[in-house]
Amino acid sequence: MVHYIAELDESQEICAVWVKEKSARGPYVFDPQKHILNPKTVSGYSGAQKEKIEEWISKSLQRSRTPDYHG
């Protein structure tokens, strides 16, 4: 199971998402160049609502594919 952990800034907005896989030694920061979000995988979410974390990851993936993205 993959666990997504939202890191919030002082205004309570997500500034990073950490990923903890069951087999990993520790969590790591989600990197859109290396990772994907598979909605079919059973996952856990903490630090923010599941929808907010998935939205942050989607935007992160979009930014990584579009260098001039300003969303």
C-alpha positions in Angstrom: 0.0 0.0 0.0 1.2 3.5 -0.8 0.6 6.3 1.7 0.5 9.9 0.5 1.4 12.5 3.2 0.6 16.2 2.5 3.0 18.8 3.9 1.3 22.1 4.5 2.7 25.6 4.5 1.8 28.3 6.9 -1.4 29.1 5.0 -2.5 25.4 5.2 -1.9 24.9 1.5 -0.1 21.8 0.3 3.5 22.6 -0.6 4.7 19.0 -1.0 3.5 15.5 -0.9 5.6 12.7 0.6 5.1 9.1 -0.5 5.6 6.1 1.8 5.6 2.7 0.2 5.2 -0.3 2.4 8.5 -1.8 1.3 10.5 1.5 1.5 12.7 2.4 4.4 11.2 5.8 4.7 9.1 8.4 2.9 10.3 10.5 -0.1 9.0 13.6 -1.8 6.8 13.0 -4.8 8.8 13.7 -7.9 6.6 14.1 -11.1 9.7 13.2 -13.2 9.9 9.8 -11.5 6.5 8.9 -10.0 2.9 8.5 -11.1 -0.4 8.4 -9.2 -2.2 5.2 -9.9 -5.8 5.7 -8.8 -6.4 1.9 -9.0 -3.9 1.2 -6.3 -5.1 1.0 -2.7 -3.6 4.1 -1.0 -3.7 6.0 2.3 -3.8 9.7 2.6 -3.0 12.0 5.5 -2.3 15.7 6.2 -5.1 16.8 3.8 -8.1 15.4 2.1 -7.6 12.7 -0.5 -9.0 14.9 -3.3 -6.7 17.8 -2.4 -3.6 15.6 -2.5 -4.7 14.0 -5.8 -5.3 17.5 -7.2 -1.8 18.7 -6.0 -0.2 15.6 -7.6 -2.1 16.1 -10.9 -1.0 19.8 -11.1 2.5 18.7 -10.3 2.5 16.2 -13.1 1.0 18.8 -15.5 3.7 21.4 -14.6 6.4 18.8 -15.2 5.1 18.2 -18.8 4.5 21.8 -19.6 7.6 24.0 -18.7 5.7 27.3 -19.2 2.6 26.1 -17.1 1.4 28.9 -14.7 -1.5 27.1 -13.0 
